[in-house]
Amino acid sequence: MFKSVVNYFHERRKGLTRTAGYVCGIYLAGRFVIERLEEVRDRMMEEKLARENLRRRFEQNQQDISYTVMALLPTLGAHILNGMDVEGITQDLQAQSRAAKAVPPPGEPSPPPVQEPKSPNGDSSEQDTRSENGSISVISAGAQEDGASTSDLAASSNSWVDQFSSVHSSEISRVPSSTDSGAKPHSASPKSSTDLSDSIITDSSAVSYGESTIHRPLQQPAPPPKTKAELWREVKMLTFTRTLTILYSTTLLTLFTNVQLSILGRSKYVQSVVQQAHEERMREQWAESLSLTSLLWSGRDEESLNLEDELQDVESISEETERKFLTLTWWILHVGWKDVGERVRRGVEEVFESISLKTKLSANELHRLVSDVRRRVEFEVTFEGRERRINFNSTLLPPTSETLHHALVQGGIPAHIASTPDPTFSTLLAETREHLASSSFQLVLEACLDRATEILFDGLEKSLFQVVDDSKPEVGGWEESTGALGPEIRVRLVGMLPGLAKWCHTALEGLPNELVDGLNAVREVNAFSAIIFAGYEDRFR
């Protein structure tokens, strides 16, 4: 029996061998395919988790950008509102209006003279009095409404930058800036000028006093008060200048914060990913060290060495370096906005100088004038007569090493730390300058300014260019005319000033802030941040 079975298999050994080979081959191939599929599945899961982690970190970074801009906005708003005090000029206009109404009729005796100087415009022609007094109520309503919001802004002007610059903030509160003093020359009291002159006594006058000879100190004549026409012109120019300065400064602050936090967020993400990969590799090596293969081969593989080299290449950003990098925002909050305001002021004067306060404008005409100002601010004429788009690098970052050191020290960094060479900080600064000078940043800036202008006119259309009831009388120079595209509302330029002043406070104090949220929602801004956030691919490919 046994011999017959052996003979049976011996006679069919070739077929059985071939069948066994096929079965083993199929088994091994199946195992190989299953292992490869498991590896592909694991790789796809890892990539999905990595993309989800990257997306989550990017969204968190965008939220941090929005919160940071909102924390910095009160500081920026306090400087702009104090440096461009439209409400102060409006109060001077109201004072002149009350003084003009207090003039007695010709038959009554004149009241005793008042020590406080009054504007000589009270004796102006009857036509000027009628034309200007008709608009006083329009401005006074906006000024009274904005006065309360200005105090609220000053109360909420503490941000994380003030924590870095507590010493500098106290100095600012004690010493007014040159811009603040230059923006309100009309509010200087002649009485304070006289007191200052009375306190100056020369040595010769002191000697003469001892000899019973009194010499009166030289008193400098007080500057003549501005006329009503000059104050109205200053209100017009300063209102439009402040509005566009807020628009430009907020846009630049938002984009600069996007660049800063995107660079820092990318660095933290890369460091965490490489650190996680290193820890996983160490666990695998520990598991392999317990196997039989590790007893025969105790060397370190090339993959582990490469991973450790990559881990050493990723330099961690210290807390002090990160603080220095974020303190660079001090420049635009305290210095850069003044540069923007000066450029805007020149553009506003060139465009609105010939526009009378009585001129009635539609929303489209006002948009055309604002676009003309934007063109003068954003472009400059070369020697060849061509327009060239300017960059705002000197507005966003200190241009020299001296100003950089000054910004860091004033921002709260100790002088010895600010002057110490820091390669990591220099790398971050160089990358920031590179992004700000790129053509992509110019495209993003243009898109953001367009969006900010749309938000401005959306607010003006809600407050100014609205269809009112026909039964109500005309207020503030409002009228409805028929244009080529249908009926359009036209408002006097003087009637737009309160709406512009109100929008300034809304853009700086509003919660939720429509301007900041609108800028962060621009598609080009998110794309630009994503490009910066994903800038590690070339380095670790």
C-alpha positions in Angstrom: 0.0 0.0 0.0 2.7 2.4 1.0 4.8 1.5 -2.0 1.9 2.1 -4.4 1.4 5.6 -2.9 5.1 6.4 -3.3 5.0 5.1 -6.9 2.0 7.2 -7.6 3.6 10.4 -6.4 6.9 9.4 -8.0 5.3 9.0 -11.4 3.5 12.3 -11.1 6.3 14.2 -9.4 6.8 16.7 -12.2 3.1 17.7 -12.3 3.0 17.9 -8.5 6.2 20.0 -8.4 4.8 22.3 -11.0 1.5 22.7 -9.1 3.3 23.3 -5.9 5.4 26.0 -7.6 2.3 27.7 -9.0 0.6 27.6 -5.6 3.7 29.0 -3.8 4.1 31.6 -6.5 0.5 32.7 -6.2 0.7 32.8 -2.4 3.9 34.9 -2.5 2.5 37.2 -5.1 -0.7 37.6 -3.1 1.3 38.4 0.0 3.4 40.9 -1.9 0.3 42.6 -3.4 -1.4 42.7 0.0 1.7 44.2 1.6 2.1 46.8 -1.1 -1.6 47.7 -0.8 -1.3 48.1 2.9 1.8 50.3 2.4 -0.2 52.4 -0.2 -3.1 52.6 2.2 -0.8 53.6 5.1 0.9 56.2 2.9 -2.4 57.6 1.8 -3.6 57.8 5.4 -0.4 59.5 6.4 -0.6 62.0 3.5 -4.3 62.7 4.4 -3.4 63.3 8.0 -0.5 65.5 7.0 -2.7 67.5 4.7 -5.4 67.8 7.4 -2.7 68.9 9.9 -1.4 71.4 7.4 -4.8 72.7 6.7 -5.7 73.0 10.3 -2.5 74.8 11.1 -3.0 77.2 8.2 -6.6 78.0 9.3 -5.4 78.5 12.8 -2.6 80.8 11.5 -5.2 82.9 9.6 -7.3 83.3 12.7 -4.1 84.3 14.6 -3.5 86.9 12.0 -7.0 88.4 12.3 -6.7 88.5 16.1 -3.3 90.1 16.0 -4.5 92.8 13.5 -7.4 93.6 15.8 -5.1 93.8 18.8 -2.8 96.3 16.9 -5.6 98.4 15.4 -6.4 100.5 18.5 -2.8 101.6 18.7 -2.7 102.6 15.1 -6.1 104.3 15.3 -5.1 106.3 18.4 -2.0 107.7 16.5 -4.0 108.6 13.4 -6.9 110.1 15.2 -4.6 112.2 17.4 -2.4 113.2 14.5 -5.3 114.2 12.2 -7.7 115.8 14.6 -10.7 116.7 12.4 -12.9 117.1 15.4 -10.6 119.8 16.9 -10.9 121.9 13.8 -14.7 121.4 13.8 -14.9 122.7 17.3 -13.0 125.9 16.2 -15.6 126.3 13.4 -18.4 126.0 15.9 -16.7 128.5 18.1 -16.5 131.0 15.3 -20.1 130.4 14.4 -21.2 131.1 17.9 -19.1 134.2 18.0 -20.6 135.5 14.8 -24.1 134.9 16.1 -23.2 136.7 19.4 -22.5 140.0 17.6 -25.1 142.6 18.8 -27.3 144.6 16.5 -26.1 148.1 15.4 -28.4 149.9 17.9 -27.3 148.1 21.0 -24.1 148.8 22.8 -21.3 146.4 22.3 -20.3 144.1 25.1 -17.0 144.5 26.9 -14.0 143.0 25.1 -13.2 139.4 25.9 -9.6 138.3 26.6 -9.8 135.2 24.3 -9.1 136.3 20.7 -11.9 135.9 18.3 -11.7 135.2 14.6 -11.6 138.3 12.4 -13.9 136.5 10.0 -16.9 137.8 12.0 -16.7 141.0 9.9 -16.7 139.1 6.6 -19.3 139.7 3.9 -22.9 138.7 4.4 -22.6 136.2 1.5 -19.8 134.2 3.1 -21.7 134.2 6.4 -24.7 132.7 4.8 -22.8 130.1 2.8 -20.7 128.8 5.7 -23.2 129.0 8.5 -25.5 126.8 6.5 -23.0 123.9 6.8 -22.0 124.3 10.4 -24.8 122.1 11.6 -23.8 119.3 9.2 -20.2 119.1 10.6 -21.2 119.7 14.2 -23.5 116.6 14.2 -20.7 114.4 13.0 -18.2 116.0 15.4 -20.4 115.4 18.5 -21.1 111.8 17.4 -17.4 111.1 16.8 -16.2 112.7 20.1 -17.5 109.9 22.2 -16.0 107.3 20.0 -12.6 108.9 20.2 -12.5 108.5 24.0 -13.6 104.9 23.6 -10.7 104.3 21.2 -8.2 105.8 23.6 -9.4 103.5 26.4 -9.0 100.3 24.3 -5.6 101.2 22.7 -3.7 98.5 24.6 -2.3 95.7 22.4 0.4 93.0 22.6 2.9 95.4 21.1 2.4 97.7 24.1 3.6 94.8 26.3 6.8 94.8 24.4 7.1 98.6 24.5 5.8 99.7 27.9 8.7 102.1 28.4 8.2 103.7 25.1 4.5 104.0 25.5 5.0 106.0 28.7 7.3 108.3 26.9 4.7 108.8 24.1 2.1 109.7 26.7 4.3 112.4 28.2 5.9 113.9 25.1 3.6 114.7 22.1 5.0 113.8 18.7 5.9 116.3 16.1 3.1 115.2 13.9 0.5 115.7 16.6 1.7 119.2 17.2 1.9 120.0 13.6 -1.6 118.7 12.8 -3.3 121.2 15.1 -1.7 124.6 14.8 -5.1 126.3 15.1 -5.7 125.1 18.7 -2.6 126.8 20.2 -3.8 129.3 22.7 -2.4 132.8 22.5 -2.5 132.9 26.3 0.0 130.1 26.6 2.2 131.9 24.2 2.1 135.0 26.3 2.9 133.1 29.5 5.8 131.5 27.8 7.1 134.9 26.7 6.6 136.4 30.2 8.7 133.7 31.8 11.8 134.6 29.6 13.9 137.3 31.4 17.4 138.0 30.2 20.3 138.7 32.4 20.4 142.4 31.3 16.8 142.9 32.3 17.5 141.4 35.7 20.4 143.8 36.3 18.3 146.7 35.2 15.6 145.7 37.6 18.2 145.9 40.4 18.9 149.4 39.3 15.2 150.3 39.6 14.9 150.2 35.8 12.3 147.8 34.5 12.6 146.5 31.0 9.5 144.7 29.6 10.4 141.3 28.2 10.0 140.9 24.5 6.7 139.2 23.6 6.4 137.3 20.4 3.2 138.2 18.6 0.7 135.3 18.6 -0.1 133.8 15.2 -3.3 135.3 13.7 -6.3 133.0 14.0 -7.3 131.3 10.9 -10.3 132.5 9.0 -13.4 130.5 8.5 -12.6 129.8 4.9 -9.1 128.4 5.9 -10.7 126.2 8.6 -13.2 124.8 6.1 -10.5 124.0 3.7 -8.5 122.3 6.4 -11.5 120.3 7.4 -12.1 119.2 3.9 -8.5 118.2 3.2 -7.9 116.6 6.6 -11.1 114.5 6.5 -10.2 112.9 3.1 -6.6 112.5 4.1 -7.5 110.8 7.4 -10.0 108.5 5.6 -7.5 107.3 3.0 -4.7 107.1 5.5 -6.7 104.7 7.6 -7.5 102.7 4.5 -3.9 102.4 3.4 -2.4 101.9 6.9 -4.9 99.2 7.8 -4.3 97.4 4.6 -0.5 97.5 4.9 -0.7 96.4 8.6 -2.9 93.4 7.6 -0.6 92.3 4.8 2.6 92.8 6.9 1.0 90.7 9.8 0.1 88.0 7.2 3.7 87.8 6.1 5.1 87.8 9.6 2.9 85.1 11.1 3.0 83.0 7.9 6.7 82.8 8.2 6.6 82.0 11.9 3.8 79.5 11.5 5.7 77.7 8.7 8.8 77.4 10.8 6.9 75.9 13.7 5.1 73.5 11.4 8.3 72.2 9.8 10.0 71.8 13.1 7.1 69.8 14.5 6.9 67.5 11.5 10.6 66.8 11.4 10.6 66.2 15.1 7.7 63.8 14.8 9.4 61.9 12.0 12.5 61.7 14.1 10.6 60.3 17.0 8.9 57.7 14.9 12.2 56.6 13.4 13.7 56.3 16.8 10.8 54.0 17.8 11.4 51.8 14.7 15.1 51.6 15.4 14.4 50.5 19.0 12.0 47.8 17.7 14.6 46.6 15.2 17.4 46.6 17.8 15.5 43.7 19.5 15.5 41.5 16.4 18.0 38.9 15.2 19.2 41.1 12.3 20.4 43.8 14.7 22.8 41.2 16.3 24.4 40.6 12.9 24.4 44.2 11.7 24.9 46.9 14.3 25.6 49.8 12.0 23.4 52.8 11.5 21.5 53.0 8.2 21.8 56.0 5.8 18.1 57.0 6.2 18.6 57.6 9.9 21.7 59.7 9.3 19.9 61.8 6.7 16.9 62.3 9.0 19.2 63.5 11.8 20.9 65.9 9.4 17.6 67.4 8.4 16.7 67.8 12.1 19.9 69.7 12.7 19.3 71.9 9.6 15.9 73.0 11.0 16.9 75.8 13.4 14.3 76.4 16.1 13.2 80.0 16.5 13.8 81.1 20.1 11.3 83.1 22.0 13.6 86.1 22.1 14.1 86.0 18.3 10.4 85.6 17.7 9.7 88.6 20.0 12.2 90.7 18.1 10.7 89.7 14.8 7.2 90.6 15.9 8.4 93.9 17.4 9.1 95.1 13.8 5.4 96.0 13.7 6.3 99.0 15.9 7.6 100.8 12.8 4.4 101.0 10.9 2.4 101.7 14.1 4.5 104.7 15.1 6.4 105.9 12.0 5.2 104.2 8.8 1.7 105.5 8.9 3.1 109.1 8.9 4.8 108.4 5.6 1.6 107.0 4.2 -0.3 110.0 5.5 2.1 112.5 3.9 1.7 110.8 0.5 -2.0 110.8 0.8 -2.1 114.4 1.9 -0.3 115.5 -1.3 -2.6 113.5 -3.4 -5.7 114.8 -1.7 -4.5 118.4 -2.1 -3.9 117.9 -5.8 -7.3 116.4 -6.5 -9.7 118.1 -4.1 -8.1 121.6 -4.0 -10.4 122.8 -6.9 -13.5 121.0 -5.6 -15.8 123.4 -3.7 -17.6 122.4 -0.6 -20.9 123.3 -2.3 -20.2 121.0 -5.2 -22.8 118.2 -5.5 -21.2 114.8 -6.3 -22.7 111.4 -6.9 -21.2 108.2 -5.6 -19.6 107.5 -9.0 -18.0 110.9 -9.2 -16.6 110.6 -5.7 -15.3 107.2 -6.6 -13.5 108.7 -9.6 -11.9 111.4 -7.4 -10.7 108.8 -4.8 -9.3 106.7 -7.6 -7.4 109.7 -8.8 -5.9 110.2 -5.4 -5.0 106.5 -5.2 -3.2 106.7 -8.5 -1.1 109.6 -7.2 -0.3 107.7 -4.0 0.5 104.4 -5.5 2.4 105.6 -8.6 5.2 108.0 -9.2 6.4 109.6 -12.5 9.9 108.8 -13.6 12.3 111.1 -15.4 11.2 109.5 -18.7 7.6 110.6 -18.0 6.3 107.1 -17.2 4.3 106.0 -14.2 5.9 103.4 -11.9 4.3 101.7 -9.0 6.0 102.4 -5.8 6.6 99.9 -3.0 5.9 100.6 0.7 9.0 98.8 2.0 10.2 101.8 4.0 6.7 102.1 5.4 6.6 98.5 6.6 10.2 98.0 7.7 13.0 100.2 8.9 15.2 101.0 5.9 18.6 101.2 7.7 20.3 99.3 10.5 20.2 102.4 12.7 16.4 102.7 12.3 16.1 99.0 12.8 17.9 99.2 16.1 15.8 102.2 17.1 12.6 100.4 16.3 13.6 97.4 18.4 14.7 99.5 21.4 11.5 101.6 21.2 9.5 98.5 20.9 10.7 97.1 24.2 13.8 95.1 23.3 16.8 95.8 25.6 19.5 97.7 23.8 22.2 95.0 24.3 19.9 92.3 22.9 18.9 94.5 19.9 22.6 95.2 19.0 23.7 91.5 19.4 24.0 89.7 16.0 21.3 87.1 15.6 21.6 85.0 12.4 18.1 83.6 12.8 16.6 87.1 13.1 18.6 88.3 10.1 17.3 85.3 8.0 13.7 86.1 9.0 14.2 89.8 8.2 15.8 89.1 4.8 12.9 86.7 3.9 10.4 89.3 4.9 12.0 91.9 2.7 12.1 89.5 -0.2 8.3 88.8 0.1 7.5 92.5 0.4 9.5 93.3 -2.7 8.0 90.5 -4.8 5.5 91.1 -7.6 3.1 88.8 -5.8 2.9 91.2 -2.9 2.1 94.1 -5.3 -0.8 92.2 -6.8 -2.1 91.3 -3.4 -1.8 94.9 -2.2 -3.7 96.2 -5.3 -6.5 93.7 -4.7 -6.7 94.6 -1.0 -6.8 98.3 -1.7 -9.6 97.7 -4.2 -11.5 95.7 -1.7 -11.0 98.3 1.0 -12.2 101.0 -1.3 -15.3 99.0 -2.0 -15.9 98.6 1.8 -15.5 102.4 2.1 -18.1 103.2 -0.5 -20.5 100.6 0.7 -20.5 102.4 4.1 -20.9 105.8 2.4 -23.8 104.6 0.3 -25.6 103.3 3.4 -25.1 106.6 5.3 -25.1 109.2 2.5 -26.3 108.0 -0.9 -29.7 106.7 0.2 -33.1 107.4 -1.3 -35.1 109.4 1.2 -38.8 110.0 1.4 -40.2 112.6 -1.1 -42.3 114.1 1.6 -39.2 115.0 3.7 -37.4 118.3 3.0 -33.9 118.2 1.4 -31.2 117.9 4.1 -27.5 118.4 3.7 -27.6 119.3 0.0 -29.2 116.0 -1.0 -30.9 115.7 -4.4 -31.8 113.1 -6.9 -31.0 113.5 -10.5 -31.4 111.4 -13.6 -28.2 110.1 -15.2 -27.4 107.9 -18.2 -27.9 104.8 -16.1 -31.0 106.0 -14.3 -31.6 108.2 -11.2 -28.6 108.9 -9.0 -28.2 110.7 -5.7 -26.0 113.7 -5.5 -24.7 115.1 -2.2 -22.8 118.3 -1.5 -19.2 117.7 -0.6 -19.7 119.4 2.8 -22.4 117.0 3.5 -20.1 114.0 3.0 -17.6 115.1 5.6 -19.6 113.8 8.7 -20.1 110.5 6.9 -16.4 110.1 6.2 -15.5 111.0 9.8 -18.0 108.5 11.1 -16.6 105.8 8.8 -13.1 106.4 10.1 -14.2 105.6 13.7 -16.2 102.6 12.5 -13.2 101.3 10.6 -11.0 101.6 13.7 -13.4 100.7 16.5 -16.0 98.5 14.9 -16.5 95.0 16.4 -16.7 92.9 14.3 -14.5 95.0 12.1 -15.8 95.0 8.5 -12.6 96.4 7.0 -10.2 93.8 8.7 -12.6 90.9 8.0 -13.0 92.0 4.4 -9.2 92.2 3.8 -8.6 88.8 5.4 -11.3 87.3 3.2 -9.7 88.4 -0.1 -8.7 85.4 -2.1 -5.3 86.8 -3.1 -4.4 87.3 0.6 -5.1 83.6 1.4 -3.2 82.5 -1.7 -0.2 84.7 -0.8 -0.2 83.3 2.8 -0.4 79.8 1.5 2.6 80.4 -0.8 4.6 81.6 2.2 3.4 78.8 4.4 4.3 76.1 1.9 7.8 77.5 1.2 9.5 74.6 2.8 9.0 72.1 -0.1 12.1 73.2 -2.0 14.3 72.9 1.1 13.2 69.4 2.1 12.4 67.8 -1.3 
